[in-house]
């Protein structure tokens, strides 16, 4: 998805509420429903079907498809 389109969709969805995030009005966002890899470790990639993996880089967890993201 083109970067600008992704940002617009994230803003329109009020962000991603994956833990305790709420917007300025106290509402949870819904953009986490569009995540393709985040918190989907062990699930199939929506593009190629390979398993989503998770690793830690610079003390931060990151999720990725090893086939699509070489």
PDB file with one MODEL, atoms N, CA, C and O in Angstrom:
MODEL        1
ATOM      1  N   UNK A   1       0.855  -1.168   0.000  1.00  0.00           N
ATOM      2  CA  UNK A   1       0.000   0.000   0.000  1.00  0.00           C
ATOM      3  C   UNK A   1       0.903   1.233   0.000  1.00  0.00           C
ATOM      4  O   UNK A   1       1.845   1.294   0.790  1.00  0.00           O
ATOM      5  N   UNK A   2       0.647   2.203  -0.851  1.00  0.00           N
ATOM      6  CA  UNK A   2       1.464   3.414  -0.873  1.00  0.00           C
ATOM      7  C   UNK A   2       1.452   4.105   0.487  1.00  0.00           C
ATOM      8  O   UNK A   2       0.438   4.105   1.185  1.00  0.00           O
ATOM      9  N   UNK A   3       2.576   4.687   0.851  1.00  0.00           N
ATOM     10  CA  UNK A   3       2.759   5.267   2.174  1.00  0.00           C
ATOM     11  C   UNK A   3       1.681   6.292   2.530  1.00  0.00           C
ATOM     12  O   UNK A   3       1.114   6.228   3.621  1.00  0.00           O
ATOM     13  N   UNK A   4       1.388   7.229   1.637  1.00  0.00           N
ATOM     14  CA  UNK A   4       0.385   8.253   1.928  1.00  0.00           C
ATOM     15  C   UNK A   4      -0.985   7.653   2.182  1.00  0.00           C
ATOM     16  O   UNK A   4      -1.709   8.101   3.071  1.00  0.00           O
ATOM     17  N   UNK A   5      -1.340   6.645   1.410  1.00  0.00           N
ATOM     18  CA  UNK A   5      -2.635   5.976   1.594  1.00  0.00           C
ATOM     19  C   UNK A   5      -2.683   5.282   2.953  1.00  0.00           C
ATOM     20  O   UNK A   5      -3.702   5.328   3.642  1.00  0.00           O
ATOM     21  N   UNK A   6      -1.597   4.649   3.330  1.00  0.00           N
ATOM     22  CA  UNK A   6      -1.522   3.961   4.615  1.00  0.00           C
ATOM     23  C   UNK A   6      -1.723   4.950   5.765  1.00  0.00           C
ATOM     24  O   UNK A   6      -2.493   4.682   6.687  1.00  0.00           O
ATOM     25  N   UNK A   7      -1.038   6.082   5.713  1.00  0.00           N
ATOM     26  CA  UNK A   7      -1.185   7.092   6.757  1.00  0.00           C
ATOM     27  C   UNK A   7      -2.615   7.614   6.828  1.00  0.00           C
ATOM     28  O   UNK A   7      -3.159   7.782   7.920  1.00  0.00           O
ATOM     29  N   UNK A   8      -3.225   7.871   5.683  1.00  0.00           N
ATOM     30  CA  UNK A   8      -4.606   8.361   5.670  1.00  0.00           C
ATOM     31  C   UNK A   8      -5.546   7.345   6.315  1.00  0.00           C
ATOM     32  O   UNK A   8      -6.406   7.702   7.120  1.00  0.00           O
ATOM     33  N   UNK A   9      -5.370   6.070   5.950  1.00  0.00           N
ATOM     34  CA  UNK A   9      -6.228   5.030   6.517  1.00  0.00           C
ATOM     35  C   UNK A   9      -6.016   4.896   8.019  1.00  0.00           C
ATOM     36  O   UNK A   9      -6.972   4.692   8.767  1.00  0.00           O
ATOM     37  N   UNK A  10      -4.764   5.009   8.466  1.00  0.00           N
ATOM     38  CA  UNK A  10      -4.472   4.928   9.898  1.00  0.00           C
ATOM     39  C   UNK A  10      -5.129   6.080  10.654  1.00  0.00           C
ATOM     40  O   UNK A  10      -5.702   5.878  11.725  1.00  0.00           O
ATOM     41  N   UNK A  11      -5.046   7.274  10.104  1.00  0.00           N
ATOM     42  CA  UNK A  11      -5.654   8.441  10.746  1.00  0.00           C
ATOM     43  C   UNK A  11      -7.173   8.303  10.770  1.00  0.00           C
ATOM     44  O   UNK A  11      -7.801   8.563  11.797  1.00  0.00           O
ATOM     45  N   UNK A  12      -7.762   7.900   9.661  1.00  0.00           N
ATOM     46  CA  UNK A  12      -9.217   7.726   9.599  1.00  0.00           C
ATOM     47  C   UNK A  12      -9.701   6.647  10.565  1.00  0.00           C
ATOM     48  O   UNK A  12     -10.840   6.693  11.030  1.00  0.00           O
ATOM     49  N   UNK A  13      -8.837   5.676  10.867  1.00  0.00           N
ATOM     50  CA  UNK A  13      -9.199   4.592  11.784  1.00  0.00           C
ATOM     51  C   UNK A  13      -8.855   4.935  13.228  1.00  0.00           C
ATOM     52  O   UNK A  13      -9.009   4.100  14.119  1.00  0.00           O
ATOM     53  N   UNK A  14      -8.393   6.153  13.463  1.00  0.00           N
ATOM     54  CA  UNK A  14      -8.025   6.641  14.791  1.00  0.00           C
ATOM     55  C   UNK A  14      -6.828   5.898  15.381  1.00  0.00           C
ATOM     56  O   UNK A  14      -6.725   5.776  16.602  1.00  0.00           O
ATOM     57  N   UNK A  15      -5.925   5.401  14.539  1.00  0.00           N
ATOM     58  CA  UNK A  15      -4.711   4.759  15.020  1.00  0.00           C
ATOM     59  C   UNK A  15      -4.906   3.295  15.358  1.00  0.00           C
ATOM     60  O   UNK A  15      -5.951   2.710  15.076  1.00  0.00           O
ATOM     61  N   UNK A  16      -3.874   2.708  15.973  1.00  0.00           N
ATOM     62  CA  UNK A  16      -3.885   1.289  16.316  1.00  0.00           C
ATOM     63  C   UNK A  16      -3.936   1.121  17.828  1.00  0.00           C
ATOM     64  O   UNK A  16      -3.024   1.556  18.532  1.00  0.00           O
ATOM     65  N   UNK A  17      -4.973   0.507  18.322  1.00  0.00           N
ATOM     66  CA  UNK A  17      -5.096   0.244  19.759  1.00  0.00           C
ATOM     67  C   UNK A  17      -4.697  -1.203  20.028  1.00  0.00           C
ATOM     68  O   UNK A  17      -5.548  -2.088  20.111  1.00  0.00           O
ATOM     69  N   UNK A  18      -3.379  -1.434  20.165  1.00  0.00           N
ATOM     70  CA  UNK A  18      -2.914  -2.796  20.413  1.00  0.00           C
ATOM     71  C   UNK A  18      -2.656  -3.044  21.891  1.00  0.00           C
ATOM     72  O   UNK A  18      -2.520  -4.200  22.294  1.00  0.00           O
ATOM     73  N   UNK A  19      -2.584  -2.017  22.701  1.00  0.00           N
ATOM     74  CA  UNK A  19      -2.502  -2.229  24.147  1.00  0.00           C
ATOM     75  C   UNK A  19      -3.425  -1.223  24.826  1.00  0.00           C
ATOM     76  O   UNK A  19      -4.608  -1.509  25.010  1.00  0.00           O
ATOM     77  N   UNK A  20      -2.915  -0.057  25.202  1.00  0.00           N
ATOM     78  CA  UNK A  20      -3.765   0.889  25.929  1.00  0.00           C
ATOM     79  C   UNK A  20      -3.959   2.216  25.202  1.00  0.00           C
ATOM     80  O   UNK A  20      -4.375   3.194  25.824  1.00  0.00           O
ATOM     81  N   UNK A  21      -3.669   2.275  23.901  1.00  0.00           N
ATOM     82  CA  UNK A  21      -3.782   3.517  23.143  1.00  0.00           C
ATOM     83  C   UNK A  21      -5.247   3.919  22.957  1.00  0.00           C
ATOM     84  O   UNK A  21      -6.086   3.088  22.611  1.00  0.00           O
ATOM     85  N   UNK A  22      -5.543   5.181  23.186  1.00  0.00           N
ATOM     86  CA  UNK A  22      -6.829   5.790  22.824  1.00  0.00           C
ATOM     87  C   UNK A  22      -6.524   7.150  22.211  1.00  0.00           C
ATOM     88  O   UNK A  22      -5.467   7.728  22.465  1.00  0.00           O
ATOM     89  N   UNK A  23      -7.456   7.661  21.400  1.00  0.00           N
ATOM     90  CA  UNK A  23      -7.227   8.961  20.770  1.00  0.00           C
ATOM     91  C   UNK A  23      -7.551  10.092  21.747  1.00  0.00           C
ATOM     92  O   UNK A  23      -7.848   9.840  22.915  1.00  0.00           O
ATOM     93  N   UNK A  24      -7.496  11.315  21.277  1.00  0.00           N
ATOM     94  CA  UNK A  24      -7.721  12.482  22.138  1.00  0.00           C
ATOM     95  C   UNK A  24      -9.122  12.509  22.740  1.00  0.00           C
ATOM     96  O   UNK A  24      -9.343  13.151  23.766  1.00  0.00           O
ATOM     97  N   UNK A  25     -10.070  11.814  22.107  1.00  0.00           N
ATOM     98  CA  UNK A  25     -11.431  11.747  22.636  1.00  0.00           C
ATOM     99  C   UNK A  25     -11.645  10.521  23.515  1.00  0.00           C
ATOM    100  O   UNK A  25     -12.764  10.275  23.965  1.00  0.00           O
ATOM    101  N   UNK A  26     -10.587   9.746  23.766  1.00  0.00           N
ATOM    102  CA  UNK A  26     -10.696   8.565  24.611  1.00  0.00           C
ATOM    103  C   UNK A  26     -11.202   7.323  23.894  1.00  0.00           C
ATOM    104  O   UNK A  26     -11.519   6.321  24.535  1.00  0.00           O
ATOM    105  N   UNK A  27     -11.281   7.382  22.558  1.00  0.00           N
ATOM    106  CA  UNK A  27     -11.772   6.239  21.780  1.00  0.00           C
ATOM    107  C   UNK A  27     -10.611   5.389  21.296  1.00  0.00           C
ATOM    108  O   UNK A  27      -9.555   5.908  20.935  1.00  0.00           O
ATOM    109  N   UNK A  28     -10.816   4.080  21.292  1.00  0.00           N
ATOM    110  CA  UNK A  28      -9.809   3.176  20.754  1.00  0.00           C
ATOM    111  C   UNK A  28      -9.798   3.281  19.238  1.00  0.00           C
ATOM    112  O   UNK A  28     -10.822   3.548  18.610  1.00  0.00           O
ATOM    113  N   UNK A  29      -8.626   3.066  18.667  1.00  0.00           N
ATOM    114  CA  UNK A  29      -8.502   3.039  17.220  1.00  0.00           C
ATOM    115  C   UNK A  29      -8.836   1.653  16.690  1.00  0.00           C
ATOM    116  O   UNK A  29      -9.048   0.718  17.463  1.00  0.00           O
ATOM    117  N   UNK A  30      -8.881   1.526  15.368  1.00  0.00           N
ATOM    118  CA  UNK A  30      -9.186   0.224  14.769  1.00  0.00           C
ATOM    119  C   UNK A  30      -8.214  -0.149  13.650  1.00  0.00           C
ATOM    120  O   UNK A  30      -8.431  -1.139  12.952  1.00  0.00           O
ATOM    121  N   UNK A  31      -7.144   0.633  13.474  1.00  0.00           N
ATOM    122  CA  UNK A  31      -6.219   0.334  12.380  1.00  0.00           C
ATOM    123  C   UNK A  31      -5.452  -0.963  12.604  1.00  0.00           C
ATOM    124  O   UNK A  31      -4.913  -1.520  11.647  1.00  0.00           O
ATOM    125  N   UNK A  32      -5.385  -1.458  13.830  1.00  0.00           N
ATOM    126  CA  UNK A  32      -4.701  -2.720  14.095  1.00  0.00           C
ATOM    127  C   UNK A  32      -5.345  -3.875  13.320  1.00  0.00           C
ATOM    128  O   UNK A  32      -4.701  -4.903  13.110  1.00  0.00           O
ATOM    129  N   UNK A  33      -6.582  -3.726  12.900  1.00  0.00           N
ATOM    130  CA  UNK A  33      -7.248  -4.760  12.116  1.00  0.00           C
ATOM    131  C   UNK A  33      -6.660  -4.864  10.708  1.00  0.00           C
ATOM    132  O   UNK A  33      -6.869  -5.863  10.019  1.00  0.00           O
ATOM    133  N   UNK A  34      -5.921  -3.829  10.280  1.00  0.00           N
ATOM    134  CA  UNK A  34      -5.299  -3.826   8.955  1.00  0.00           C
ATOM    135  C   UNK A  34      -3.835  -4.264   8.989  1.00  0.00           C
ATOM    136  O   UNK A  34      -3.199  -4.371   7.940  1.00  0.00           O
ATOM    137  N   UNK A  35      -3.297  -4.516  10.176  1.00  0.00           N
ATOM    138  CA  UNK A  35      -1.885  -4.935  10.261  1.00  0.00           C
ATOM    139  C   UNK A  35      -1.691  -6.243   9.511  1.00  0.00           C
ATOM    140  O   UNK A  35      -2.487  -7.172   9.641  1.00  0.00           O
ATOM    141  N   UNK A  36      -0.632  -6.304   8.731  1.00  0.00           N
ATOM    142  CA  UNK A  36      -0.356  -7.513   7.948  1.00  0.00           C
ATOM    143  C   UNK A  36       0.632  -8.442   8.630  1.00  0.00           C
ATOM    144  O   UNK A  36       0.627  -9.643   8.357  1.00  0.00           O
ATOM    145  N   UNK A  37       1.488  -7.916   9.518  1.00  0.00           N
ATOM    146  CA  UNK A  37       2.447  -8.785  10.200  1.00  0.00           C
ATOM    147  C   UNK A  37       2.504  -8.570  11.711  1.00  0.00           C
ATOM    148  O   UNK A  37       2.758  -9.519  12.453  1.00  0.00           O
ATOM    149  N   UNK A  38       2.275  -7.347  12.179  1.00  0.00           N
ATOM    150  CA  UNK A  38       2.424  -7.051  13.605  1.00  0.00           C
ATOM    151  C   UNK A  38       1.513  -7.938  14.454  1.00  0.00           C
ATOM    152  O   UNK A  38       0.310  -8.036  14.214  1.00  0.00           O
ATOM    153  N   UNK A  39       2.124  -8.580  15.453  1.00  0.00           N
ATOM    154  CA  UNK A  39       1.430  -9.491  16.374  1.00  0.00           C
ATOM    155  C   UNK A  39       0.775 -10.670  15.655  1.00  0.00           C
ATOM    156  O   UNK A  39      -0.228 -11.203  16.129  1.00  0.00           O
ATOM    157  N   UNK A  40       1.333 -11.077  14.520  1.00  0.00           N
ATOM    158  CA  UNK A  40       0.794 -12.218  13.779  1.00  0.00           C
ATOM    159  C   UNK A  40       1.831 -13.335  13.668  1.00  0.00           C
ATOM    160  O   UNK A  40       1.791 -14.130  12.729  1.00  0.00           O
ATOM    161  N   UNK A  41       2.768 -13.397  14.635  1.00  0.00           N
ATOM    162  CA  UNK A  41       3.826 -14.406  14.636  1.00  0.00           C
ATOM    163  C   UNK A  41       3.231 -15.802  14.482  1.00  0.00           C
ATOM    164  O   UNK A  41       2.296 -16.170  15.192  1.00  0.00           O
ATOM    165  N   UNK A  42       3.786 -16.578  13.543  1.00  0.00           N
ATOM    166  CA  UNK A  42       3.333 -17.950  13.318  1.00  0.00           C
ATOM    167  C   UNK A  42       2.134 -18.073  12.399  1.00  0.00           C
ATOM    168  O   UNK A  42       1.776 -19.182  12.003  1.00  0.00           O
ATOM    169  N   UNK A  43       1.505 -16.962  12.051  1.00  0.00           N
ATOM    170  CA  UNK A  43       0.378 -16.978  11.118  1.00  0.00           C
ATOM    171  C   UNK A  43       0.901 -16.854   9.687  1.00  0.00           C
ATOM    172  O   UNK A  43       2.055 -16.482   9.471  1.00  0.00           O
ATOM    173  N   UNK A  44       0.063 -17.162   8.730  1.00  0.00           N
ATOM    174  CA  UNK A  44       0.450 -17.092   7.323  1.00  0.00           C
ATOM    175  C   UNK A  44       0.476 -15.639   6.841  1.00  0.00           C
ATOM    176  O   UNK A  44      -0.393 -14.838   7.186  1.00  0.00           O
ATOM    177  N   UNK A  45       1.484 -15.324   6.042  1.00  0.00           N
ATOM    178  CA  UNK A  45       1.582 -14.014   5.391  1.00  0.00           C
ATOM    179  C   UNK A  45       0.387 -13.876   4.448  1.00  0.00           C
ATOM    180  O   UNK A  45       0.057 -14.809   3.715  1.00  0.00           O
ATOM    181  N   UNK A  46      -0.259 -12.708   4.471  1.00  0.00           N
ATOM    182  CA  UNK A  46      -1.429 -12.509   3.614  1.00  0.00           C
ATOM    183  C   UNK A  46      -1.058 -12.418   2.141  1.00  0.00           C
ATOM    184  O   UNK A  46      -1.919 -12.571   1.275  1.00  0.00           O
ATOM    185  N   UNK A  47       0.225 -12.168   1.847  1.00  0.00           N
ATOM    186  CA  UNK A  47       0.651 -12.036   0.457  1.00  0.00           C
ATOM    187  C   UNK A  47       1.142 -13.357  -0.129  1.00  0.00           C
ATOM    188  O   UNK A  47       0.767 -13.715  -1.246  1.00  0.00           O
ATOM    189  N   UNK A  48       1.991 -14.097   0.625  1.00  0.00           N
ATOM    190  CA  UNK A  48       2.618 -15.288   0.047  1.00  0.00           C
ATOM    191  C   UNK A  48       2.323 -16.587   0.798  1.00  0.00           C
ATOM    192  O   UNK A  48       2.583 -17.669   0.271  1.00  0.00           O
ATOM    193  N   UNK A  49       1.792 -16.503   2.001  1.00  0.00           N
ATOM    194  CA  UNK A  49       1.457 -17.705   2.768  1.00  0.00           C
ATOM    195  C   UNK A  49       2.560 -18.216   3.678  1.00  0.00           C
ATOM    196  O   UNK A  49       2.316 -19.118   4.480  1.00  0.00           O
ATOM    197  N   UNK A  50       3.778 -17.665   3.582  1.00  0.00           N
ATOM    198  CA  UNK A  50       4.863 -18.069   4.476  1.00  0.00           C
ATOM    199  C   UNK A  50       4.520 -17.638   5.902  1.00  0.00           C
ATOM    200  O   UNK A  50       3.697 -16.745   6.103  1.00  0.00           O
ATOM    201  N   UNK A  51       5.150 -18.272   6.886  1.00  0.00           N
ATOM    202  CA  UNK A  51       4.868 -17.933   8.276  1.00  0.00           C
ATOM    203  C   UNK A  51       5.503 -16.602   8.671  1.00  0.00           C
ATOM    204  O   UNK A  51       6.638 -16.310   8.297  1.00  0.00           O
ATOM    205  N   UNK A  52       4.762 -15.805   9.428  1.00  0.00           N
ATOM    206  CA  UNK A  52       5.263 -14.538   9.962  1.00  0.00           C
ATOM    207  C   UNK A  52       6.214 -14.870  11.105  1.00  0.00           C
ATOM    208  O   UNK A  52       5.922 -15.719  11.946  1.00  0.00           O
ATOM    209  N   UNK A  53       7.359 -14.187  11.124  1.00  0.00           N
ATOM    210  CA  UNK A  53       8.355 -14.402  12.168  1.00  0.00           C
ATOM    211  C   UNK A  53       8.499 -13.147  13.010  1.00  0.00           C
ATOM    212  O   UNK A  53       8.104 -12.055  12.600  1.00  0.00           O
ATOM    213  N   UNK A  54       9.077 -13.321  14.205  1.00  0.00           N
ATOM    214  CA  UNK A  54       9.346 -12.195  15.097  1.00  0.00           C
ATOM    215  C   UNK A  54      10.787 -12.282  15.554  1.00  0.00           C
ATOM    216  O   UNK A  54      11.296 -13.366  15.838  1.00  0.00           O
ATOM    217  N   UNK A  55      11.444 -11.127  15.624  1.00  0.00           N
ATOM    218  CA  UNK A  55      12.798 -11.040  16.150  1.00  0.00           C
ATOM    219  C   UNK A  55      12.913  -9.759  16.954  1.00  0.00           C
ATOM    220  O   UNK A  55      12.015  -8.917  16.927  1.00  0.00           O
ATOM    221  N   UNK A  56      14.014  -9.613  17.667  1.00  0.00           N
ATOM    222  CA  UNK A  56      14.257  -8.405  18.450  1.00  0.00           C
ATOM    223  C   UNK A  56      15.447  -7.677  17.839  1.00  0.00           C
ATOM    224  O   UNK A  56      16.516  -8.258  17.658  1.00  0.00           O
ATOM    225  N   UNK A  57      15.251  -6.408  17.527  1.00  0.00           N
ATOM    226  CA  UNK A  57      16.300  -5.534  16.984  1.00  0.00           C
ATOM    227  C   UNK A  57      16.373  -4.296  17.859  1.00  0.00           C
ATOM    228  O   UNK A  57      15.370  -3.610  18.055  1.00  0.00           O
ATOM    229  N   UNK A  58      17.551  -4.009  18.381  1.00  0.00           N
ATOM    230  CA  UNK A  58      17.738  -2.824  19.230  1.00  0.00           C
ATOM    231  C   UNK A  58      16.700  -2.779  20.352  1.00  0.00           C
ATOM    232  O   UNK A  58      16.085  -1.741  20.599  1.00  0.00           O
ATOM    233  N   UNK A  59      16.517  -3.892  21.012  1.00  0.00           N
ATOM    234  CA  UNK A  59      15.584  -4.052  22.142  1.00  0.00           C
ATOM    235  C   UNK A  59      14.113  -3.837  21.776  1.00  0.00           C
ATOM    236  O   UNK A  59      13.278  -3.623  22.655  1.00  0.00           O
ATOM    237  N   UNK A  60      13.800  -3.892  20.493  1.00  0.00           N
ATOM    238  CA  UNK A  60      12.413  -3.741  20.047  1.00  0.00           C
ATOM    239  C   UNK A  60      12.015  -4.972  19.258  1.00  0.00           C
ATOM    240  O   UNK A  60      12.782  -5.458  18.428  1.00  0.00           O
ATOM    241  N   UNK A  61      10.818  -5.476  19.515  1.00  0.00           N
ATOM    242  CA  UNK A  61      10.324  -6.605  18.752  1.00  0.00           C
ATOM    243  C   UNK A  61       9.873  -6.153  17.371  1.00  0.00           C
ATOM    244  O   UNK A  61       9.311  -5.068  17.220  1.00  0.00           O
ATOM    245  N   UNK A  62      10.118  -6.975  16.377  1.00  0.00           N
ATOM    246  CA  UNK A  62       9.665  -6.666  15.026  1.00  0.00           C
ATOM    247  C   UNK A  62       9.158  -7.941  14.371  1.00  0.00           C
ATOM    248  O   UNK A  62       9.727  -9.014  14.569  1.00  0.00           O
ATOM    249  N   UNK A  63       8.110  -7.827  13.607  1.00  0.00           N
ATOM    250  CA  UNK A  63       7.476  -8.952  12.927  1.00  0.00           C
ATOM    251  C   UNK A  63       7.694  -8.793  11.427  1.00  0.00           C
ATOM    252  O   UNK A  63       7.688  -7.676  10.910  1.00  0.00           O
ATOM    253  N   UNK A  64       7.888  -9.919  10.722  1.00  0.00           N
ATOM    254  CA  UNK A  64       8.169  -9.830   9.302  1.00  0.00           C
ATOM    255  C   UNK A  64       7.889 -11.147   8.605  1.00  0.00           C
ATOM    256  O   UNK A  64       7.815 -12.199   9.240  1.00  0.00           O
ATOM    257  N   UNK A  65       7.736 -11.078   7.290  1.00  0.00           N
ATOM    258  CA  UNK A  65       7.648 -12.262   6.454  1.00  0.00           C
ATOM    259  C   UNK A  65       9.025 -12.450   5.825  1.00  0.00           C
ATOM    260  O   UNK A  65       9.485 -11.602   5.061  1.00  0.00           O
ATOM    261  N   UNK A  66       9.681 -13.565   6.148  1.00  0.00           N
ATOM    262  CA  UNK A  66      11.042 -13.791   5.658  1.00  0.00           C
ATOM    263  C   UNK A  66      11.074 -13.959   4.136  1.00  0.00           C
ATOM    264  O   UNK A  66      12.111 -13.723   3.516  1.00  0.00           O
ATOM    265  N   UNK A  67       9.983 -14.353   3.539  1.00  0.00           N
ATOM    266  CA  UNK A  67       9.936 -14.536   2.087  1.00  0.00           C
ATOM    267  C   UNK A  67       9.726 -13.194   1.361  1.00  0.00           C
ATOM    268  O   UNK A  67      10.426 -12.900   0.391  1.00  0.00           O
ATOM    269  N   UNK A  68       8.782 -12.395   1.822  1.00  0.00           N
ATOM    270  CA  UNK A  68       8.474 -11.117   1.171  1.00  0.00           C
ATOM    271  C   UNK A  68       9.478 -10.020   1.508  1.00  0.00           C
ATOM    272  O   UNK A  68       9.750  -9.155   0.675  1.00  0.00           O
ATOM    273  N   UNK A  69      10.026 -10.045   2.709  1.00  0.00           N
ATOM    274  CA  UNK A  69      10.918  -8.981   3.172  1.00  0.00           C
ATOM    275  C   UNK A  69      12.323  -9.516   3.335  1.00  0.00           C
ATOM    276  O   UNK A  69      12.774  -9.746   4.457  1.00  0.00           O
ATOM    277  N   UNK A  70      13.016  -9.716   2.235  1.00  0.00           N
ATOM    278  CA  UNK A  70      14.386 -10.272   2.273  1.00  0.00           C
ATOM    279  C   UNK A  70      15.400  -9.256   2.668  1.00  0.00           C
ATOM    280  O   UNK A  70      16.588  -9.568   2.744  1.00  0.00           O
TER     281      UNK A  70
ENDMDL
END
